[in-house]
């Protein structure tokens, strides 16, 4: 069962556990803890790449999945950024 964070009250989660339902809660936390070092690429397409990593919350014992979707930047943007990092005039 997949629940939106708004309906995933403690009471509802306890009911799911009591009735032995497996569940996933979607969270919209502002503070993201995505770590590219721990991530595994699960999908790569022409327009985007999806990376995911799994961790266990030490306080709650819950498994947390974090994901990141990246769109590739145009080559020209990358080139200009690299030149500016080197303090080289790109013209």
HTML snippet that shows the backbone in 3Dmol.js (N, CA, C, O; Angstrom):
<script src="https://3Dmol.org/build/3Dmol-min.js"></script>
<div id="view" style="width:600px;height:400px;position:relative"></div>
<script>
const pdb = `
ATOM      1  N   UNK A   1       0.837  -1.150   0.000  1.00  0.00           N
ATOM      2  CA  UNK A   1       0.000   0.000   0.000  1.00  0.00           C
ATOM      3  C   UNK A   1       0.901   1.238   0.000  1.00  0.00           C
ATOM      4  O   UNK A   1       1.907   1.287   0.708  1.00  0.00           O
ATOM      5  N   UNK A   2       0.533   2.214  -0.786  1.00  0.00           N
ATOM      6  CA  UNK A   2       1.278   3.466  -0.859  1.00  0.00           C
ATOM      7  C   UNK A   2       0.395   4.582  -0.315  1.00  0.00           C
ATOM      8  O   UNK A   2      -0.748   4.755  -0.737  1.00  0.00           O
ATOM      9  N   UNK A   3       0.953   5.340   0.636  1.00  0.00           N
ATOM     10  CA  UNK A   3       0.199   6.410   1.279  1.00  0.00           C
ATOM     11  C   UNK A   3       0.881   7.747   1.065  1.00  0.00           C
ATOM     12  O   UNK A   3       2.107   7.846   1.107  1.00  0.00           O
ATOM     13  N   UNK A   4       0.083   8.766   0.837  1.00  0.00           N
ATOM     14  CA  UNK A   4       0.599  10.121   0.834  1.00  0.00           C
ATOM     15  C   UNK A   4       0.878  10.522   2.277  1.00  0.00           C
ATOM     16  O   UNK A   4       0.224  10.025   3.194  1.00  0.00           O
ATOM     17  N   UNK A   5       1.823  11.398   2.482  1.00  0.00           N
ATOM     18  CA  UNK A   5       2.203  11.810   3.835  1.00  0.00           C
ATOM     19  C   UNK A   5       1.018  12.363   4.625  1.00  0.00           C
ATOM     20  O   UNK A   5       0.972  12.212   5.845  1.00  0.00           O
ATOM     21  N   UNK A   6       0.072  12.993   3.957  1.00  0.00           N
ATOM     22  CA  UNK A   6      -1.075  13.586   4.637  1.00  0.00           C
ATOM     23  C   UNK A   6      -2.000  12.579   5.286  1.00  0.00           C
ATOM     24  O   UNK A   6      -2.661  12.904   6.272  1.00  0.00           O
ATOM     25  N   UNK A   7      -2.064  11.373   4.766  1.00  0.00           N
ATOM     26  CA  UNK A   7      -2.961  10.352   5.325  1.00  0.00           C
ATOM     27  C   UNK A   7      -2.210   9.358   6.213  1.00  0.00           C
ATOM     28  O   UNK A   7      -2.830   8.514   6.860  1.00  0.00           O
ATOM     29  N   UNK A   8      -0.906   9.453   6.246  1.00  0.00           N
ATOM     30  CA  UNK A   8      -0.075   8.510   7.002  1.00  0.00           C
ATOM     31  C   UNK A   8       0.072   8.956   8.456  1.00  0.00           C
ATOM     32  O   UNK A   8       1.174   9.240   8.925  1.00  0.00           O
ATOM     33  N   UNK A   9      -1.053   9.010   9.154  1.00  0.00           N
ATOM     34  CA  UNK A   9      -1.018   9.374  10.574  1.00  0.00           C
ATOM     35  C   UNK A   9      -0.471   8.201  11.376  1.00  0.00           C
ATOM     36  O   UNK A   9      -0.436   7.072  10.888  1.00  0.00           O
ATOM     37  N   UNK A  10      -0.052   8.467  12.587  1.00  0.00           N
ATOM     38  CA  UNK A  10       0.440   7.379  13.448  1.00  0.00           C
ATOM     39  C   UNK A  10      -0.633   6.310  13.621  1.00  0.00           C
ATOM     40  O   UNK A  10      -0.336   5.115  13.614  1.00  0.00           O
ATOM     41  N   UNK A  11      -1.875   6.744  13.776  1.00  0.00           N
ATOM     42  CA  UNK A  11      -2.987   5.798  13.940  1.00  0.00           C
ATOM     43  C   UNK A  11      -3.136   4.901  12.707  1.00  0.00           C
ATOM     44  O   UNK A  11      -3.316   3.690  12.835  1.00  0.00           O
ATOM     45  N   UNK A  12      -3.059   5.499  11.517  1.00  0.00           N
ATOM     46  CA  UNK A  12      -3.186   4.708  10.289  1.00  0.00           C
ATOM     47  C   UNK A  12      -2.009   3.748  10.109  1.00  0.00           C
ATOM     48  O   UNK A  12      -2.196   2.609   9.681  1.00  0.00           O
ATOM     49  N   UNK A  13      -0.810   4.202  10.433  1.00  0.00           N
ATOM     50  CA  UNK A  13       0.376   3.342  10.312  1.00  0.00           C
ATOM     51  C   UNK A  13       0.273   2.176  11.294  1.00  0.00           C
ATOM     52  O   UNK A  13       0.583   1.039  10.938  1.00  0.00           O
ATOM     53  N   UNK A  14      -0.157   2.450  12.523  1.00  0.00           N
ATOM     54  CA  UNK A  14      -0.318   1.371  13.502  1.00  0.00           C
ATOM     55  C   UNK A  14      -1.340   0.343  13.022  1.00  0.00           C
ATOM     56  O   UNK A  14      -1.148  -0.859  13.209  1.00  0.00           O
ATOM     57  N   UNK A  15      -2.430   0.812  12.403  1.00  0.00           N
ATOM     58  CA  UNK A  15      -3.439  -0.104  11.875  1.00  0.00           C
ATOM     59  C   UNK A  15      -2.846  -0.991  10.784  1.00  0.00           C
ATOM     60  O   UNK A  15      -3.098  -2.196  10.746  1.00  0.00           O
ATOM     61  N   UNK A  16      -2.059  -0.384   9.901  1.00  0.00           N
ATOM     62  CA  UNK A  16      -1.418  -1.173   8.842  1.00  0.00           C
ATOM     63  C   UNK A  16      -0.504  -2.243   9.427  1.00  0.00           C
ATOM     64  O   UNK A  16      -0.523  -3.394   8.989  1.00  0.00           O
ATOM     65  N   UNK A  17       0.294  -1.859  10.415  1.00  0.00           N
ATOM     66  CA  UNK A  17       1.207  -2.814  11.051  1.00  0.00           C
ATOM     67  C   UNK A  17       0.440  -3.937  11.739  1.00  0.00           C
ATOM     68  O   UNK A  17       0.775  -5.113  11.596  1.00  0.00           O
ATOM     69  N   UNK A  18      -0.594  -3.559  12.487  1.00  0.00           N
ATOM     70  CA  UNK A  18      -1.406  -4.538  13.221  1.00  0.00           C
ATOM     71  C   UNK A  18      -2.038  -5.554  12.273  1.00  0.00           C
ATOM     72  O   UNK A  18      -2.152  -6.734  12.604  1.00  0.00           O
ATOM     73  N   UNK A  19      -2.444  -5.093  11.105  1.00  0.00           N
ATOM     74  CA  UNK A  19      -3.089  -5.962  10.119  1.00  0.00           C
ATOM     75  C   UNK A  19      -2.106  -6.531   9.097  1.00  0.00           C
ATOM     76  O   UNK A  19      -2.507  -7.090   8.076  1.00  0.00           O
ATOM     77  N   UNK A  20      -0.827  -6.381   9.385  1.00  0.00           N
ATOM     78  CA  UNK A  20       0.277  -6.960   8.605  1.00  0.00           C
ATOM     79  C   UNK A  20       0.302  -6.518   7.147  1.00  0.00           C
ATOM     80  O   UNK A  20       0.605  -7.307   6.252  1.00  0.00           O
ATOM     81  N   UNK A  21      -0.019  -5.255   6.921  1.00  0.00           N
ATOM     82  CA  UNK A  21       0.108  -4.678   5.585  1.00  0.00           C
ATOM     83  C   UNK A  21       1.525  -4.157   5.407  1.00  0.00           C
ATOM     84  O   UNK A  21       2.104  -3.582   6.329  1.00  0.00           O
ATOM     85  N   UNK A  22       2.067  -4.354   4.251  1.00  0.00           N
ATOM     86  CA  UNK A  22       3.326  -3.705   3.895  1.00  0.00           C
ATOM     87  C   UNK A  22       2.952  -2.360   3.297  1.00  0.00           C
ATOM     88  O   UNK A  22       1.981  -2.262   2.547  1.00  0.00           O
ATOM     89  N   UNK A  23       3.705  -1.336   3.618  1.00  0.00           N
ATOM     90  CA  UNK A  23       3.310  -0.001   3.175  1.00  0.00           C
ATOM     91  C   UNK A  23       4.528   0.841   2.822  1.00  0.00           C
ATOM     92  O   UNK A  23       5.657   0.566   3.230  1.00  0.00           O
ATOM     93  N   UNK A  24       4.248   1.867   2.055  1.00  0.00           N
ATOM     94  CA  UNK A  24       5.241   2.858   1.645  1.00  0.00           C
ATOM     95  C   UNK A  24       4.580   4.215   1.816  1.00  0.00           C
ATOM     96  O   UNK A  24       3.461   4.433   1.353  1.00  0.00           O
ATOM     97  N   UNK A  25       5.284   5.135   2.488  1.00  0.00           N
ATOM     98  CA  UNK A  25       4.748   6.477   2.698  1.00  0.00           C
ATOM     99  C   UNK A  25       5.594   7.463   1.908  1.00  0.00           C
ATOM    100  O   UNK A  25       6.820   7.475   2.019  1.00  0.00           O
ATOM    101  N   UNK A  26       4.938   8.279   1.121  1.00  0.00           N
ATOM    102  CA  UNK A  26       5.615   9.313   0.352  1.00  0.00           C
ATOM    103  C   UNK A  26       5.804  10.517   1.253  1.00  0.00           C
ATOM    104  O   UNK A  26       4.848  11.016   1.846  1.00  0.00           O
ATOM    105  N   UNK A  27       7.036  10.980   1.353  1.00  0.00           N
ATOM    106  CA  UNK A  27       7.347  12.128   2.202  1.00  0.00           C
ATOM    107  C   UNK A  27       7.794  13.295   1.329  1.00  0.00           C
ATOM    108  O   UNK A  27       8.447  13.116   0.301  1.00  0.00           O
ATOM    109  N   UNK A  28       7.428  14.472   1.761  1.00  0.00           N
ATOM    110  CA  UNK A  28       7.852  15.676   1.040  1.00  0.00           C
ATOM    111  C   UNK A  28       8.724  16.537   1.943  1.00  0.00           C
ATOM    112  O   UNK A  28       8.535  17.750   2.029  1.00  0.00           O
ATOM    113  N   UNK A  29       9.663  15.912   2.604  1.00  0.00           N
ATOM    114  CA  UNK A  29      10.562  16.640   3.497  1.00  0.00           C
ATOM    115  C   UNK A  29      11.310  17.708   2.723  1.00  0.00           C
ATOM    116  O   UNK A  29      11.742  17.485   1.592  1.00  0.00           O
ATOM    117  N   UNK A  30      11.455  18.838   3.327  1.00  0.00           N
ATOM    118  CA  UNK A  30      12.235  19.910   2.704  1.00  0.00           C
ATOM    119  C   UNK A  30      13.719  19.577   2.752  1.00  0.00           C
ATOM    120  O   UNK A  30      14.456  19.856   1.806  1.00  0.00           O
ATOM    121  N   UNK A  31      14.152  18.981   3.855  1.00  0.00           N
ATOM    122  CA  UNK A  31      15.567  18.634   4.010  1.00  0.00           C
ATOM    123  C   UNK A  31      15.818  17.271   3.368  1.00  0.00           C
ATOM    124  O   UNK A  31      15.350  16.250   3.871  1.00  0.00           O
ATOM    125  N   UNK A  32      16.531  17.256   2.294  1.00  0.00           N
ATOM    126  CA  UNK A  32      16.830  16.020   1.588  1.00  0.00           C
ATOM    127  C   UNK A  32      18.203  15.523   2.009  1.00  0.00           C
ATOM    128  O   UNK A  32      19.136  16.307   2.184  1.00  0.00           O
ATOM    129  N   UNK A  33      18.314  14.223   2.167  1.00  0.00           N
ATOM    130  CA  UNK A  33      19.571  13.644   2.597  1.00  0.00           C
ATOM    131  C   UNK A  33      20.174  12.768   1.511  1.00  0.00           C
ATOM    132  O   UNK A  33      20.778  11.735   1.800  1.00  0.00           O
ATOM    133  N   UNK A  34      20.008  13.182   0.267  1.00  0.00           N
ATOM    134  CA  UNK A  34      20.514  12.369  -0.839  1.00  0.00           C
ATOM    135  C   UNK A  34      22.032  12.411  -0.874  1.00  0.00           C
ATOM    136  O   UNK A  34      22.641  13.478  -0.792  1.00  0.00           O
ATOM    137  N   UNK A  35      22.631  11.237  -0.996  1.00  0.00           N
ATOM    138  CA  UNK A  35      24.085  11.126  -1.070  1.00  0.00           C
ATOM    139  C   UNK A  35      24.466  10.423  -2.366  1.00  0.00           C
ATOM    140  O   UNK A  35      24.192   9.235  -2.533  1.00  0.00           O
ATOM    141  N   UNK A  36      25.090  11.142  -3.273  1.00  0.00           N
ATOM    142  CA  UNK A  36      25.481  10.565  -4.555  1.00  0.00           C
ATOM    143  C   UNK A  36      26.464   9.407  -4.375  1.00  0.00           C
ATOM    144  O   UNK A  36      26.491   8.484  -5.190  1.00  0.00           O
ATOM    145  N   UNK A  37      27.275   9.453  -3.309  1.00  0.00           N
ATOM    146  CA  UNK A  37      28.244   8.380  -3.055  1.00  0.00           C
ATOM    147  C   UNK A  37      27.568   7.052  -2.748  1.00  0.00           C
ATOM    148  O   UNK A  37      28.083   5.993  -3.106  1.00  0.00           O
ATOM    149  N   UNK A  38      26.420   7.104  -2.087  1.00  0.00           N
ATOM    150  CA  UNK A  38      25.712   5.887  -1.697  1.00  0.00           C
ATOM    151  C   UNK A  38      24.683   5.437  -2.733  1.00  0.00           C
ATOM    152  O   UNK A  38      24.124   4.346  -2.617  1.00  0.00           O
ATOM    153  N   UNK A  39      24.436   6.254  -3.726  1.00  0.00           N
ATOM    154  CA  UNK A  39      23.357   6.008  -4.675  1.00  0.00           C
ATOM    155  C   UNK A  39      23.729   4.968  -5.731  1.00  0.00           C
ATOM    156  O   UNK A  39      24.894   4.788  -6.084  1.00  0.00           O
ATOM    157  N   UNK A  40      22.695   4.300  -6.214  1.00  0.00           N
ATOM    158  CA  UNK A  40      22.823   3.332  -7.295  1.00  0.00           C
ATOM    159  C   UNK A  40      21.969   3.834  -8.455  1.00  0.00           C
ATOM    160  O   UNK A  40      20.809   4.205  -8.271  1.00  0.00           O
ATOM    161  N   UNK A  41      22.545   3.840  -9.631  1.00  0.00           N
ATOM    162  CA  UNK A  41      21.784   4.262 -10.806  1.00  0.00           C
ATOM    163  C   UNK A  41      20.809   3.149 -11.170  1.00  0.00           C
ATOM    164  O   UNK A  41      21.212   2.008 -11.400  1.00  0.00           O
ATOM    165  N   UNK A  42      19.523   3.491 -11.220  1.00  0.00           N
ATOM    166  CA  UNK A  42      18.506   2.486 -11.523  1.00  0.00           C
ATOM    167  C   UNK A  42      17.895   2.666 -12.909  1.00  0.00           C
ATOM    168  O   UNK A  42      17.255   1.756 -13.436  1.00  0.00           O
ATOM    169  N   UNK A  43      18.097   3.841 -13.492  1.00  0.00           N
ATOM    170  CA  UNK A  43      17.570   4.060 -14.835  1.00  0.00           C
ATOM    171  C   UNK A  43      18.324   5.199 -15.490  1.00  0.00           C
ATOM    172  O   UNK A  43      18.560   6.243 -14.882  1.00  0.00           O
ATOM    173  N   UNK A  44      18.697   4.982 -16.735  1.00  0.00           N
ATOM    174  CA  UNK A  44      19.342   6.041 -17.508  1.00  0.00           C
ATOM    175  C   UNK A  44      18.666   6.117 -18.864  1.00  0.00           C
ATOM    176  O   UNK A  44      18.624   5.142 -19.615  1.00  0.00           O
ATOM    177  N   UNK A  45      18.152   7.265 -19.155  1.00  0.00           N
ATOM    178  CA  UNK A  45      17.491   7.528 -20.428  1.00  0.00           C
ATOM    179  C   UNK A  45      18.203   8.697 -21.099  1.00  0.00           C
ATOM    180  O   UNK A  45      19.086   9.321 -20.511  1.00  0.00           O
ATOM    181  N   UNK A  46      17.817   8.980 -22.305  1.00  0.00           N
ATOM    182  CA  UNK A  46      18.403  10.099 -23.044  1.00  0.00           C
ATOM    183  C   UNK A  46      18.167  11.419 -22.320  1.00  0.00           C
ATOM    184  O   UNK A  46      19.040  12.286 -22.302  1.00  0.00           O
ATOM    185  N   UNK A  47      16.985  11.571 -21.721  1.00  0.00           N
ATOM    186  CA  UNK A  47      16.596  12.846 -21.120  1.00  0.00           C
ATOM    187  C   UNK A  47      16.836  12.948 -19.618  1.00  0.00           C
ATOM    188  O   UNK A  47      16.765  14.045 -19.065  1.00  0.00           O
ATOM    189  N   UNK A  48      17.117  11.835 -18.942  1.00  0.00           N
ATOM    190  CA  UNK A  48      17.289  11.895 -17.494  1.00  0.00           C
ATOM    191  C   UNK A  48      17.966  10.631 -16.958  1.00  0.00           C
ATOM    192  O   UNK A  48      18.041   9.603 -17.631  1.00  0.00           O
ATOM    193  N   UNK A  49      18.456  10.748 -15.718  1.00  0.00           N
ATOM    194  CA  UNK A  49      19.054   9.636 -14.992  1.00  0.00           C
ATOM    195  C   UNK A  49      18.413   9.584 -13.609  1.00  0.00           C
ATOM    196  O   UNK A  49      18.226  10.619 -12.971  1.00  0.00           O
ATOM    197  N   UNK A  50      18.077   8.378 -13.145  1.00  0.00           N
ATOM    198  CA  UNK A  50      17.484   8.214 -11.826  1.00  0.00           C
ATOM    199  C   UNK A  50      18.466   7.437 -10.950  1.00  0.00           C
ATOM    200  O   UNK A  50      18.926   6.357 -11.323  1.00  0.00           O
ATOM    201  N   UNK A  51      18.781   8.001  -9.778  1.00  0.00           N
ATOM    202  CA  UNK A  51      19.646   7.333  -8.800  1.00  0.00           C
ATOM    203  C   UNK A  51      18.880   7.208  -7.491  1.00  0.00           C
ATOM    204  O   UNK A  51      18.109   8.094  -7.123  1.00  0.00           O
ATOM    205  N   UNK A  52      19.103   6.089  -6.788  1.00  0.00           N
ATOM    206  CA  UNK A  52      18.386   5.799  -5.550  1.00  0.00           C
ATOM    207  C   UNK A  52      19.357   5.246  -4.523  1.00  0.00           C
ATOM    208  O   UNK A  52      20.311   4.552  -4.876  1.00  0.00           O
ATOM    209  N   UNK A  53      19.120   5.551  -3.245  1.00  0.00           N
ATOM    210  CA  UNK A  53      19.822   4.818  -2.202  1.00  0.00           C
ATOM    211  C   UNK A  53      18.902   4.572  -1.021  1.00  0.00           C
ATOM    212  O   UNK A  53      17.958   5.322  -0.770  1.00  0.00           O
ATOM    213  N   UNK A  54      19.209   3.484  -0.296  1.00  0.00           N
ATOM    214  CA  UNK A  54      18.388   3.032   0.816  1.00  0.00           C
ATOM    215  C   UNK A  54      19.191   3.136   2.106  1.00  0.00           C
ATOM    216  O   UNK A  54      20.385   2.837   2.137  1.00  0.00           O
ATOM    217  N   UNK A  55      18.519   3.563   3.165  1.00  0.00           N
ATOM    218  CA  UNK A  55      19.153   3.639   4.476  1.00  0.00           C
ATOM    219  C   UNK A  55      18.115   3.298   5.533  1.00  0.00           C
ATOM    220  O   UNK A  55      16.916   3.301   5.253  1.00  0.00           O
ATOM    221  N   UNK A  56      18.563   3.009   6.728  1.00  0.00           N
ATOM    222  CA  UNK A  56      17.641   2.746   7.841  1.00  0.00           C
ATOM    223  C   UNK A  56      17.741   3.900   8.831  1.00  0.00           C
ATOM    224  O   UNK A  56      18.834   4.276   9.254  1.00  0.00           O
ATOM    225  N   UNK A  57      16.608   4.449   9.190  1.00  0.00           N
ATOM    226  CA  UNK A  57      16.542   5.528  10.164  1.00  0.00           C
ATOM    227  C   UNK A  57      16.831   4.933  11.541  1.00  0.00           C
ATOM    228  O   UNK A  57      16.073   4.096  12.032  1.00  0.00           O
ATOM    229  N   UNK A  58      17.918   5.363  12.156  1.00  0.00           N
ATOM    230  CA  UNK A  58      18.343   4.806  13.448  1.00  0.00           C
ATOM    231  C   UNK A  58      17.318   5.079  14.552  1.00  0.00           C
ATOM    232  O   UNK A  58      17.164   4.262  15.459  1.00  0.00           O
ATOM    233  N   UNK A  59      16.626   6.197  14.489  1.00  0.00           N
ATOM    234  CA  UNK A  59      15.661   6.560  15.538  1.00  0.00           C
ATOM    235  C   UNK A  59      14.370   5.750  15.444  1.00  0.00           C
ATOM    236  O   UNK A  59      13.832   5.313  16.461  1.00  0.00           O
ATOM    237  N   UNK A  60      13.872   5.549  14.213  1.00  0.00           N
ATOM    238  CA  UNK A  60      12.568   4.892  14.047  1.00  0.00           C
ATOM    239  C   UNK A  60      12.681   3.440  13.598  1.00  0.00           C
ATOM    240  O   UNK A  60      11.733   2.668  13.748  1.00  0.00           O
ATOM    241  N   UNK A  61      13.831   3.063  13.048  1.00  0.00           N
ATOM    242  CA  UNK A  61      13.992   1.713  12.519  1.00  0.00           C
ATOM    243  C   UNK A  61      13.389   1.552  11.135  1.00  0.00           C
ATOM    244  O   UNK A  61      13.436   0.468  10.555  1.00  0.00           O
ATOM    245  N   UNK A  62      12.823   2.627  10.604  1.00  0.00           N
ATOM    246  CA  UNK A  62      12.191   2.557   9.285  1.00  0.00           C
ATOM    247  C   UNK A  62      13.238   2.600   8.172  1.00  0.00           C
ATOM    248  O   UNK A  62      14.293   3.219   8.313  1.00  0.00           O
ATOM    249  N   UNK A  63      12.923   1.933   7.073  1.00  0.00           N
ATOM    250  CA  UNK A  63      13.764   1.985   5.889  1.00  0.00           C
ATOM    251  C   UNK A  63      13.360   3.225   5.101  1.00  0.00           C
ATOM    252  O   UNK A  63      12.173   3.472   4.883  1.00  0.00           O
ATOM    253  N   UNK A  64      14.350   4.002   4.677  1.00  0.00           N
ATOM    254  CA  UNK A  64      14.090   5.211   3.900  1.00  0.00           C
ATOM    255  C   UNK A  64      14.755   5.079   2.537  1.00  0.00           C
ATOM    256  O   UNK A  64      15.907   4.659   2.433  1.00  0.00           O
ATOM    257  N   UNK A  65      14.021   5.439   1.504  1.00  0.00           N
ATOM    258  CA  UNK A  65      14.551   5.450   0.145  1.00  0.00           C
ATOM    259  C   UNK A  65      14.634   6.892  -0.318  1.00  0.00           C
ATOM    260  O   UNK A  65      13.670   7.650  -0.207  1.00  0.00           O
ATOM    261  N   UNK A  66      15.786   7.259  -0.835  1.00  0.00           N
ATOM    262  CA  UNK A  66      15.984   8.602  -1.371  1.00  0.00           C
ATOM    263  C   UNK A  66      16.281   8.469  -2.858  1.00  0.00           C
ATOM    264  O   UNK A  66      17.007   7.564  -3.271  1.00  0.00           O
ATOM    265  N   UNK A  67      15.729   9.356  -3.649  1.00  0.00           N
ATOM    266  CA  UNK A  67      16.012   9.291  -5.079  1.00  0.00           C
ATOM    267  C   UNK A  67      16.300  10.674  -5.623  1.00  0.00           C
ATOM    268  O   UNK A  67      15.932  11.694  -5.039  1.00  0.00           O
ATOM    269  N   UNK A  68      16.970  10.671  -6.761  1.00  0.00           N
ATOM    270  CA  UNK A  68      17.347  11.909  -7.424  1.00  0.00           C
ATOM    271  C   UNK A  68      17.183  11.705  -8.919  1.00  0.00           C
ATOM    272  O   UNK A  68      17.641  10.706  -9.473  1.00  0.00           O
ATOM    273  N   UNK A  69      16.537  12.643  -9.559  1.00  0.00           N
ATOM    274  CA  UNK A  69      16.371  12.599 -11.017  1.00  0.00           C
ATOM    275  C   UNK A  69      17.112  13.786 -11.597  1.00  0.00           C
ATOM    276  O   UNK A  69      16.853  14.930 -11.226  1.00  0.00           O
ATOM    277  N   UNK A  70      18.025  13.517 -12.497  1.00  0.00           N
ATOM    278  CA  UNK A  70      18.830  14.578 -13.108  1.00  0.00           C
ATOM    279  C   UNK A  70      18.632  14.593 -14.609  1.00  0.00           C
ATOM    280  O   UNK A  70      18.623  13.554 -15.270  1.00  0.00           O
ATOM    281  N   UNK A  71      18.473  15.791 -15.127  1.00  0.00           N
ATOM    282  CA  UNK A  71      18.456  15.985 -16.572  1.00  0.00           C
ATOM    283  C   UNK A  71      19.849  16.441 -16.979  1.00  0.00           C
ATOM    284  O   UNK A  71      20.437  17.289 -16.308  1.00  0.00           O
ATOM    285  N   UNK A  72      20.386  15.899 -18.058  1.00  0.00           N
ATOM    286  CA  UNK A  72      21.720  16.356 -18.478  1.00  0.00           C
ATOM    287  C   UNK A  72      21.681  17.814 -18.911  1.00  0.00           C
ATOM    288  O   UNK A  72      20.711  18.275 -19.512  1.00  0.00           O
ATOM    289  N   UNK A  73      22.757  18.533 -18.594  1.00  0.00           N
ATOM    290  CA  UNK A  73      22.846  19.934 -19.014  1.00  0.00           C
ATOM    291  C   UNK A  73      23.362  19.995 -20.445  1.00  0.00           C
ATOM    292  O   UNK A  73      24.130  19.131 -20.867  1.00  0.00           O
ATOM    293  N   UNK A  74      22.945  21.007 -21.187  1.00  0.00           N
ATOM    294  CA  UNK A  74      23.480  21.164 -22.545  1.00  0.00           C
ATOM    295  C   UNK A  74      25.003  21.347 -22.492  1.00  0.00           C
ATOM    296  O   UNK A  74      25.526  21.973 -21.570  1.00  0.00           O
ATOM    297  N   UNK A  75      25.691  20.808 -23.466  1.00  0.00           N
ATOM    298  CA  UNK A  75      27.148  20.841 -23.497  1.00  0.00           C
ATOM    299  C   UNK A  75      27.682  22.272 -23.430  1.00  0.00           C
ATOM    300  O   UNK A  75      28.679  22.519 -22.751  1.00  0.00           O
ATOM    301  N   UNK A  76      27.053  23.203 -24.108  1.00  0.00           N
ATOM    302  CA  UNK A  76      27.516  24.586 -24.106  1.00  0.00           C
ATOM    303  C   UNK A  76      27.515  25.193 -22.720  1.00  0.00           C
ATOM    304  O   UNK A  76      28.411  25.967 -22.381  1.00  0.00           O
ATOM    305  N   UNK A  77      26.523  24.854 -21.913  1.00  0.00           N
ATOM    306  CA  UNK A  77      26.442  25.377 -20.548  1.00  0.00           C
ATOM    307  C   UNK A  77      27.597  24.822 -19.725  1.00  0.00           C
ATOM    308  O   UNK A  77      28.231  25.558 -18.969  1.00  0.00           O
ATOM    309  N   UNK A  78      27.870  23.543 -19.865  1.00  0.00           N
ATOM    310  CA  UNK A  78      28.969  22.924 -19.125  1.00  0.00           C
ATOM    311  C   UNK A  78      30.291  23.561 -19.523  1.00  0.00           C
ATOM    312  O   UNK A  78      31.122  23.845 -18.661  1.00  0.00           O
ATOM    313  N   UNK A  79      30.500  23.792 -20.830  1.00  0.00           N
ATOM    314  CA  UNK A  79      31.753  24.369 -21.314  1.00  0.00           C
ATOM    315  C   UNK A  79      31.960  25.764 -20.740  1.00  0.00           C
ATOM    316  O   UNK A  79      33.056  26.080 -20.278  1.00  0.00           O
ATOM    317  N   UNK A  80      30.931  26.602 -20.761  1.00  0.00           N
ATOM    318  CA  UNK A  80      31.045  27.965 -20.245  1.00  0.00           C
ATOM    319  C   UNK A  80      31.325  27.936 -18.744  1.00  0.00           C
ATOM    320  O   UNK A  80      32.133  28.727 -18.258  1.00  0.00           O
ATOM    321  N   UNK A  81      30.683  27.054 -18.013  1.00  0.00           N
ATOM    322  CA  UNK A  81      30.919  26.967 -16.581  1.00  0.00           C
ATOM    323  C   UNK A  81      32.352  26.557 -16.294  1.00  0.00           C
ATOM    324  O   UNK A  81      32.979  27.110 -15.390  1.00  0.00           O
ATOM    325  N   UNK A  82      32.879  25.612 -17.035  1.00  0.00           N
ATOM    326  CA  UNK A  82      34.250  25.165 -16.807  1.00  0.00           C
ATOM    327  C   UNK A  82      35.241  26.286 -17.123  1.00  0.00           C
ATOM    328  O   UNK A  82      36.207  26.491 -16.388  1.00  0.00           O
ATOM    329  N   UNK A  83      35.002  27.001 -18.208  1.00  0.00           N
ATOM    330  CA  UNK A  83      35.889  28.106 -18.546  1.00  0.00           C
ATOM    331  C   UNK A  83      35.838  29.184 -17.474  1.00  0.00           C
ATOM    332  O   UNK A  83      36.868  29.751 -17.111  1.00  0.00           O
ATOM    333  N   UNK A  84      34.651  29.467 -16.969  1.00  0.00           N
ATOM    334  CA  UNK A  84      34.548  30.505 -15.936  1.00  0.00           C
ATOM    335  C   UNK A  84      35.230  30.061 -14.645  1.00  0.00           C
ATOM    336  O   UNK A  84      35.760  30.897 -13.912  1.00  0.00           O
ATOM    337  N   UNK A  85      35.227  28.770 -14.357  1.00  0.00           N
ATOM    338  CA  UNK A  85      35.909  28.279 -13.166  1.00  0.00           C
ATOM    339  C   UNK A  85      37.415  28.467 -13.297  1.00  0.00           C
ATOM    340  O   UNK A  85      38.105  28.633 -12.291  1.00  0.00           O
ATOM    341  N   UNK A  86      37.923  28.443 -14.503  1.00  0.00           N
ATOM    342  CA  UNK A  86      39.360  28.598 -14.743  1.00  0.00           C
ATOM    343  C   UNK A  86      39.741  30.067 -14.921  1.00  0.00           C
ATOM    344  O   UNK A  86      40.912  30.377 -15.136  1.00  0.00           O
ATOM    345  N   UNK A  87      38.765  30.975 -14.834  1.00  0.00           N
ATOM    346  CA  UNK A  87      38.997  32.416 -15.034  1.00  0.00           C
ATOM    347  C   UNK A  87      39.560  32.692 -16.425  1.00  0.00           C
ATOM    348  O   UNK A  87      40.448  33.528 -16.592  1.00  0.00           O
ATOM    349  N   UNK A  88      39.031  31.980 -17.422  1.00  0.00           N
ATOM    350  CA  UNK A  88      39.445  32.178 -18.803  1.00  0.00           C
ATOM    351  C   UNK A  88      38.320  32.865 -19.543  1.00  0.00           C
ATOM    352  O   UNK A  88      37.159  32.486 -19.393  1.00  0.00           O
ATOM    353  N   UNK A  89      38.640  33.861 -20.331  1.00  0.00           N
ATOM    354  CA  UNK A  89      37.644  34.552 -21.131  1.00  0.00           C
ATOM    355  C   UNK A  89      37.211  33.618 -22.244  1.00  0.00           C
ATOM    356  O   UNK A  89      38.047  33.130 -23.004  1.00  0.00           O
ATOM    357  N   UNK A  90      35.907  33.363 -22.351  1.00  0.00           N
ATOM    358  CA  UNK A  90      35.405  32.402 -23.327  1.00  0.00           C
ATOM    359  C   UNK A  90      35.253  32.985 -24.743  1.00  0.00           C
ATOM    360  O   UNK A  90      34.876  32.250 -25.655  1.00  0.00           O
ATOM    361  N   UNK A  91      35.528  34.251 -24.951  1.00  0.00           N
ATOM    362  CA  UNK A  91      35.386  34.829 -26.293  1.00  0.00           C
ATOM    363  C   UNK A  91      36.696  34.832 -27.050  1.00  0.00           C
ATOM    364  O   UNK A  91      36.748  35.284 -28.194  1.00  0.00           O
TER     365      UNK A  91
END
`;
const viewer = $3Dmol.createViewer("view");
viewer.addModel(pdb, "pdb");
viewer.setStyle({}, {cartoon: {color: "spectrum"}});
viewer.zoomTo();
viewer.render();
</script>
